[in-house]
Amino acid sequence: MKIAEDIKYIGVNDHSIDLFEGMYRVPRGMCYNSYIVLDEKIALLDTVDEHFSEQWLENLRQVLAGRCPDYLIIQHMEPDHSANILRLVEQYPQVVLVASAKAFIMMDQFFEGKLWAERRVVADGDTLSLGRHKLQFLAAPMVHWPEVMMTYDSSAQVLFSADAFGKFGAMDQQEPWEDEARRYYFGIVGKYGLYVQKLLQKAKGLGIRQICPLHGPVLAEYLEDYLRLYNAWSRYEPEEEGVLIAYTSIYGNTKRAVLLLEQKLREAGCPKVVVRDLARCDMSEAVAEAFRYPKLVLATTTYNAGIFPPMREYIQWLTERNFCNRQVAFMENGSWAIVAAMLMEQMLEKCKGLTFTEPRVRITSALSKDSMEQLEMLALELVAGDTVR
């Protein structure tokens, strides 16, 4: 695939993977992106996962057409992008490795000092001339590892963005970008919104025509929309008005209450209501939706004097990803010693900018007249005061 006249894609698709990073479901596979800039000097940008070494090397050989690469630019040291550095050096021993100082430290950790190639350490603002193409390096620490570096080709106006702007899914799968990019962002990058904001400030000064991430498609159209979403995500701003109800239910009584609340919200004029059963849904999808909407209802039962495990796991996912600036309501159920709402609030204590909505719905075993009245009041309270502009 041609990115520009002298820039080509040499990455691979992975349809054998079921869990990315050992926990994110990827039913449409993944792609590991690698790029090459062909000029007086030739620069590769990143390698691919070790399971696709031969395919990647063959892609490279075809594009090189007998030439040899001069540089390998290593933007990110996660193994799905760096696994073939040693293989490349073995086949092209003259290649110069270009990376940040921290990346070289990690490189020695991964390859146990076996990399004897020439090294060039670059920092924020450094440049590398290939001839017609001049590459500028942008430090992007904690987006989402500390060694991350991005590369801007000023002649082609292409930003090679490392893991930023990536998504789940193989390159040969046609689907909307937003949903899987949102799930990817909040699963992998979400904790580091402050650092993404710093990166976006740097990007403002660049004329960008295309964004080439290490996962997902090359972005060449609607760049303003992608940048707008990344700005909102990294500022932890909701995208649209609506309520997410995330629940667990053991014998069905909590679920009945949740479905009744959904009905009451719709009757009260809520523009969108999304319901997720945390014991059955994709956890990363439910996490992404919590950031998509301004209002979240957590409904669960007291279990072993604590919180039902899928709900506890969900809240932990949220807090680890800097969940903040949202309106949160609680529904709790139990037959004795009901403590779920109190414990859920305690888990969220470190989250900034949360507003806890009253009333809290308390169900003692099954719905009653009192708990149904609480549901009615909660629905009206949640619909009052839209927050997304």
C-alpha positions in Angstrom: 0.0 0.0 0.0 1.3 3.4 -1.0 1.1 6.1 1.7 2.8 8.8 -0.5 5.0 8.7 -3.5 8.1 7.4 -1.6 6.3 6.0 1.5 4.9 2.5 1.6 3.1 0.3 4.1 4.8 -3.1 4.8 2.8 -4.2 7.8 0.9 -7.4 8.4 -2.6 -8.6 9.5 -3.1 -11.0 12.3 -6.3 -13.1 12.2 -5.1 -15.8 14.5 -5.1 -13.6 17.7 -8.0 -13.8 20.1 -6.8 -11.6 22.9 -4.6 -8.5 22.4 -2.2 -7.9 25.2 -3.6 -11.0 26.8 -7.0 -9.5 27.7 -8.7 -7.4 24.9 -11.0 -9.4 22.7 -10.2 -8.7 19.0 -12.8 -10.7 16.9 -11.7 -8.8 13.8 -8.0 -9.4 14.4 -5.2 -6.9 14.7 -2.7 -5.3 12.3 0.9 -4.5 13.1 1.9 -1.6 11.0 5.4 -0.9 9.6 6.4 1.7 7.1 9.3 2.5 4.8 10.5 5.8 3.3 12.4 5.3 0.1 14.8 8.2 -0.6 18.5 8.7 -1.1 18.6 7.0 2.3 16.0 4.4 3.3 14.3 4.5 6.6 12.1 1.8 8.1 9.7 2.7 10.9 9.1 -0.1 13.3 8.9 -3.9 12.8 6.0 -6.3 13.6 5.1 -9.1 16.0 7.4 -12.1 16.0 4.8 -14.5 14.6 4.9 -12.6 11.3 8.7 -12.2 10.9 8.9 -14.0 7.5 5.9 -12.2 6.0 7.3 -8.9 7.1 10.8 -9.5 5.8 9.3 -10.7 2.5 7.2 -7.5 2.3 10.4 -5.5 3.0 12.5 -7.3 0.4 9.9 -6.7 -2.3 9.8 -3.0 -1.6 13.5 -2.7 -1.3 14.0 -4.3 -4.7 17.7 -5.1 -4.0 18.5 -2.0 -2.0 19.4 -2.1 1.7 17.8 0.0 4.5 20.0 2.7 6.1 17.9 3.3 9.2 15.4 1.5 11.4 13.5 4.0 13.5 12.1 2.4 16.6 9.2 4.5 17.9 7.9 2.0 20.5 9.4 -1.0 22.2 6.4 -3.2 22.9 7.2 -6.6 21.4 4.3 -6.4 18.8 6.4 -3.6 17.1 10.0 -4.4 18.1 10.3 -8.2 18.0 12.1 -8.2 14.7 14.8 -5.7 15.4 17.4 -8.4 15.8 16.2 -10.3 12.7 16.6 -7.1 10.7 20.1 -6.4 12.0 21.2 -9.9 11.2 20.0 -9.6 7.6 21.1 -5.9 7.1 24.1 -5.5 9.4 24.8 -2.0 8.1 21.5 -0.6 9.3 21.6 2.2 11.9 19.1 2.0 14.8 17.4 5.3 15.6 15.5 5.6 18.9 15.2 7.5 22.1 17.6 6.9 25.0 15.0 5.1 27.0 14.1 2.9 24.0 17.7 1.7 23.8 17.7 0.8 27.5 14.6 -1.4 26.9 16.2 -2.8 23.7 19.1 -4.2 25.7 16.6 -5.7 28.2 14.6 -7.4 25.4 17.6 -8.6 23.4 20.1 -9.2 26.3 22.9 -7.1 24.7 22.8 -9.0 21.4 22.2 -5.9 19.3 25.6 -4.8 17.9 24.3 -2.5 15.3 25.3 1.2 15.2 23.0 3.4 17.3 21.7 6.9 17.0 20.0 8.4 20.0 17.5 11.1 19.2 15.4 13.4 21.4 12.5 15.8 20.9 13.0 18.1 18.0 15.9 16.2 16.4 15.9 15.7 12.7 17.1 13.1 10.2 17.5 13.9 6.5 17.0 11.1 4.0 17.3 13.4 1.0 14.0 14.8 -0.1 12.4 13.7 3.1 13.3 15.3 6.4 12.1 13.5 9.5 11.5 15.3 12.8 11.2 13.4 16.0 8.6 14.1 18.6 9.0 12.8 22.1 5.7 11.3 23.3 6.4 9.9 26.7 3.6 7.9 28.4 1.6 7.7 25.1 1.6 5.0 26.4 5.1 3.9 27.4 7.9 6.2 28.6 10.2 5.7 25.6 7.7 6.5 22.9 8.8 8.7 20.0 6.8 9.8 17.0 8.1 10.8 13.6 6.9 13.6 11.4 7.8 13.7 7.7 7.6 17.4 6.8 7.9 16.9 3.0 5.0 14.4 2.8 3.2 16.0 5.9 2.8 12.5 7.4 2.8 11.9 11.1 3.9 8.4 12.2 2.1 8.3 15.5 3.3 5.1 17.2 0.3 3.7 19.2 -1.7 6.9 19.2 -4.7 7.0 16.9 -4.6 3.2 16.7 -7.6 0.9 16.9 -8.4 -2.8 17.3 -9.0 -4.8 14.1 -7.0 -6.0 11.1 -6.2 -3.6 8.2 -8.4 -5.7 5.8 -11.6 -5.3 7.9 -14.0 -2.6 7.0 -15.7 -1.0 9.9 -16.2 2.5 11.5 -13.1 3.8 13.2 -14.6 5.4 16.3 -15.9 2.4 18.3 -12.8 0.2 18.2 -10.5 3.2 18.4 -12.4 4.4 21.6 -12.1 0.9 23.1 -8.4 0.8 22.2 -7.8 4.3 23.5 -9.4 3.9 26.9 -8.1 0.4 27.3 -4.5 1.1 26.5 -3.8 4.9 26.5 -6.7 6.2 28.7 -4.7 6.7 31.9 -2.4 9.1 30.3 -4.7 11.9 29.0 -2.4 14.6 30.3 0.5 13.3 28.1 -1.9 13.0 25.1 -2.8 16.6 25.5 0.8 17.6 25.4 1.2 15.6 22.2 -1.8 17.3 20.6 -0.3 20.7 21.5 2.9 19.7 19.6 0.8 18.4 16.6 -1.0 21.8 16.3 2.2 23.3 14.8 2.5 20.6 12.1 0.7 20.5 8.8 -0.6 16.9 8.9 -2.2 15.3 5.8 -2.0 11.7 7.0 -1.6 9.9 10.3 0.1 6.5 10.2 -0.4 4.6 13.5 1.1 1.3 14.5 -2.4 -0.3 14.7 -5.4 0.3 12.5 -5.8 2.1 9.2 -3.9 5.0 7.9 -6.0 8.1 8.5 -6.1 10.4 5.5 -9.6 11.8 5.6 -11.7 13.5 8.3 -8.5 14.2 10.3 -10.3 17.0 12.2 -12.8 14.5 13.5 -10.1 12.1 14.7 -8.2 15.0 16.4 -11.4 16.3 18.0 -12.2 12.9 19.4 -8.6 12.4 20.7 -8.9 15.9 22.3 -12.2 15.0 24.0 -10.9 11.5 25.2 -7.7 12.9 26.6 -9.6 15.7 28.4 -12.0 13.1 29.8 -15.0 14.9 28.2 -18.1 13.0 27.3 -18.9 12.7 23.6 -22.7 12.8 23.7 -25.6 13.0 26.1 -26.8 9.7 27.5 -26.7 7.3 30.4 -24.8 4.0 30.8 -26.2 1.5 33.2 -23.6 -1.1 34.1 -25.0 -3.9 36.2 -24.6 -7.4 37.6 -27.4 -9.6 38.7 -27.4 -13.0 40.4 -31.0 -14.2 40.3 -32.5 -11.6 38.1 -34.0 -9.1 40.6 -31.3 -6.5 40.0 -31.7 -6.9 36.3 -35.4 -6.3 36.5 -34.7 -3.1 38.4 -32.2 -2.1 35.8 -34.7 -2.7 32.9 -37.3 -0.7 34.8 -34.9 2.2 35.2 -34.1 2.0 31.5 -37.8 2.3 30.7 -38.2 5.2 33.1 -35.2 7.0 31.6 -36.6 6.7 28.1 -40.1 7.8 29.3 -38.5 10.9 30.9 -36.8 11.9 27.7 -33.3 10.6 28.0 -31.7 10.8 24.5 -29.8 7.5 24.9 -29.7 4.7 27.4 -27.1 1.9 27.1 -27.3 -1.2 29.4 -24.4 -3.6 29.9 -24.4 -6.8 31.9 -20.8 -6.9 33.3 -20.8 -10.6 33.7 -21.4 -11.1 30.0 -20.3 -8.1 28.0 -16.8 -7.2 26.9 -15.3 -5.3 29.8 -13.2 -3.0 27.7 -16.3 -2.0 25.7 -18.2 -1.2 28.9 -15.2 0.9 30.1 -15.1 2.9 26.9 -18.8 3.6 27.1 -18.4 4.9 30.6 -16.2 7.6 29.1 -18.5 8.2 26.2 -21.4 9.3 28.2 -21.6 11.8 31.1 -23.8 9.7 33.4 -23.2 6.3 34.8 -25.4 4.0 36.9 -23.7 1.2 38.8 -26.1 -1.5 39.9 -25.0 -4.6 41.8 -25.5 -6.8 44.8 -23.7 -7.3 48.1 -21.7 -10.5 47.8 -19.5 -12.1 50.5 -19.8 -8.8 52.4 -18.4 -7.0 49.4 -19.3 -6.2 45.8 -20.2 -8.8 43.2 -16.9 -9.6 41.5 -17.6 -8.4 37.9 -18.6 -5.0 39.3 -15.6 -4.8 41.5 -13.4 -5.6 38.4 -15.2 -3.0 36.4 -14.7 -0.2 38.9 -11.1 -1.1 39.1 -10.7 -0.8 35.3 -12.3 2.6 35.5 -10.1 3.9 38.3 -7.0 2.6 36.7 -7.9 4.6 33.6 -8.4 7.9 35.4 -12.2 7.9 35.3 -13.4 11.4 36.2 -15.8 14.3 35.6 -18.9 12.2 35.5 -22.3 11.9 37.3 -22.6 8.6 39.0 -25.6 6.9 40.6 -25.8 3.7 42.6 -28.3 0.8 42.8 -27.7 -1.9 45.4 -29.5 -5.1 46.2 -29.2 -7.6 49.1 -31.2 -9.6 51.5 -29.2 -8.6 54.6 -26.2 -6.4 55.5 -26.5 -4.4 52.2 -23.2 -2.5 51.7 -22.6 -2.5 47.9 -23.3 1.2 47.3 -21.1 2.3 50.1 -18.2 0.1 48.9 -18.6 1.2 45.3 -18.4 4.8 46.4 -15.3 4.0 48.4 -13.6 2.5 45.4 -14.3 5.7 43.4 -13.0 8.1 46.1 -9.8 8.8 44.3 -11.6 9.7 41.1 -11.7 13.5 40.5 -14.8 15.5 39.5 -17.4 12.8 40.2 -20.9 13.9 41.3 -22.9 11.2 43.2 -26.5 11.4 42.4 -29.4 10.9 44.8 -31.5 9.0 45.5 -29.6 5.7 45.8 -31.8 2.9 44.9 -31.9 0.2 47.6 -33.5 -3.1 46.7 -34.0 -5.6 49.6 -34.1 -8.9 47.7 -36.7 -7.9 45.1 -38.4 -4.7 43.8 -40.9 -3.1 46.2 -43.1 -0.1 46.1 -40.4 1.9 47.9 -37.6 0.9 45.5 -39.8 1.5 42.5 -40.4 5.0 43.7 -36.7 5.5 44.2 -36.2 4.4 40.6 -38.7 6.9 39.4 -37.0 9.7 41.3 -33.5 8.6 40.1 -34.6 8.6 36.4 -36.0 12.2 36.7 -32.8 13.3 38.4 -30.5 11.8 35.8 -32.5 13.3 32.9 -32.4 16.8 34.5 -29.6 19.0 33.4 -27.9 17.9 30.2 -24.1 18.3 30.5 -22.8 17.7 26.9 -22.6 20.8 24.7 
